[in-house]
Amino acid sequence: MPFKPSEKLFGTDGVRGKANIFPMTPDTVLRLAQCAAASLSPHPGYHGVVIGKDTRLSGYMIEPALTAGFISMGLDVFLVGPLPTPAIAMLTRSLRAQLGVMISASHNPASDNGLKFFGEDGSKLSCAVQDTIEKLFHQDHPFQLVGSTDLGHARRLDDAPGRYIEYVKSVFPKKLTLEGLTIVLDCANGAAYKVAPLVFKELGAHVITIGDTPDGHNINDGCGVMDPGALIEAVLEHKAHMGIAMDGDADRLLMVDEYGKLINGDCLLALLAQSYDEKSLLQKQGVVGTVMSNLGLEAFLQSINLHLIRTPVGDRHISDYMRTHGYNVGGEQSGHIIIGEEATSGDALLSALQVLAALLERQVPASYLSSLFTPFPQIIRNISHVSAQALEQERVVKVVNSVKDRLGSKGRILIRPSGTEPLLRIMIEGEDDAFIQELACEVIEVLEFEKNLHQAL
């Protein structure tokens, strides 16, 4: 059997890895499609699957493998080509499909690829459903394929981009216009390179587009949310009112103000919370963030009598909590922003329009975003190829506990394994930048020691 039963398939955001290496090989992807189909319950409505992708070269390998797997199980397939991840969630709902799959490794380099799965309501699959698919994947006996006369069909949905564009534009208030605004738009050479410029142009903005020439290899390369330097330069060069950056599958959003200052998801969330609350639209008097959300954001929300709920990292966790507990605004520092009534996952275009609407209603520039609160100094470091078991070693525990004691109630430390890459992520936050830099060095030093010791053994 060519599959690896000891390896976990699903991470923080679906299945991800190097293209043409397990688990992102054609045979593995085909089997995953069959497992996903087998996990579905009988449904009285339409039994279809929506498949989209970003601009990676490996998408041409993975898309037909997925299609073959679903067709072999009797499911019809809608192929929509390169479109943002949130478009796949939206189309899954609107087409009454039972499943949606986005072929993308999001912000990762072009050499990676992945699969993001959506249920019939457009939400990412729950951990329980993912576990079911994984158990099916590792079982020994083959699937019961449908007969030759019951195979599914596949067809291209040519008007999918237009459907998504109209959906995104529909959430922008009709009383507002983007006329008079110059916006630099960085599409990260990714999934939104066609639809994103049209959205802002059709709403009246003068759009200067960069990162819109994908070649299969340049997604997220020197562009988008992973490298906003070119966007900052373009905003200053063209004296634009703002810049907007997405990642490879356009579910993350960062912005640049008129002075070239980068604005992250915490600032965007602060404005949306304030705006929704002032219009009595904010449910539960709070918003949902993650363990990475800055303490400055939490303090700002408390100052306007709102609260912050923290979930594990990943917009799926935010969306699940929002849906379960009745919140309608949430987001991550990294740029996943979820507007509950309008989206079931992060959507860079929809979120950008909501932020623009709030700025226009206030008649303030983009720099207003960074004036809402002062972020606590926060250091984020990654250490590759370190096992999470290293965190249990006595030396590491001693150093981490010492850091916690010295930070006290005015800071925090968070160390977690990445759900998408083989590394540990370290975040230290506190009032004094030099102090937390010193603490970060101590933690990194002890983890590097454990890494080298493990490699020597």
Order of alpha helices (4+ residues) and beta strands (2+ residues): beta-beta-alpha-beta-alpha-beta-alpha-beta-beta-alpha-beta-alpha-beta-alpha-beta-alpha-beta-beta-beta-alpha-beta-alpha-beta-alpha-beta-beta-alpha-beta-alpha-beta-beta-alpha
